[in-house]
């Protein structure tokens, strides 16, 4: 949600509380009840969409972090094996090319980590026959490359949430528009019948209808729609 929607959502919750607190006043008015029920349905739809968006984002973030840790661990293990081989064979050039510590890998920008992994895998593959006695296998290298591919793909957007994110954004905008129209065009007018006989309910409703922004300012709910 954007800031405007957050402010409107807070207003919806206050309006619902004012309506629920004074339910005895309007119960029995079928048109008022129908508007109330539509308002609550839209509010529940908004809450469902918010939860869905948060779940999608959390799921992708969790997956990305898991793959990052696995990539760092796998690359670190492979580096240690190749460094041991380089020391035994006095291959200082090879050691210099693949000498990346765990802390260095952890501090890298995410976009750079797959490239380092690919480079280490390439150097290891070039010495694969000799590295067998150090526990390096073709399957290990292939698996690490595959993990780097997965991690690289999930970094940018995250890509897996783009389609869902656009759908949620559009659905949220529709739900907010419907609730704003319902309040402005229907419930606001129906409250006028209670102005004289139920002034406390009338005042509570329209006080709740004020949209309060994060800076603490107030404005009429209608102007926020």
Secondary structure, 3 states (H helix, E strand, C coil): CCHHHHHHHHHHHHHHHHHHHCHHHHCCCHHHHHHHHHHHHHHHHHHHHHHHHHHHHHHHHHHHHHHHHHHHHHHHHHHHHHHHHHHHCCCHHHHHHHCCCHHHHHHCCHHHHHHHHHHHHHHHHHCHHHHHHHCCCHHHHHHHHHHHHHHHHHHCCCHHHHHHHHHHHHHHHHHHHHHHHHHHHHHHHHHHHHCCCCHHHHHHHHHHCCEECCCCCEECHHHHC
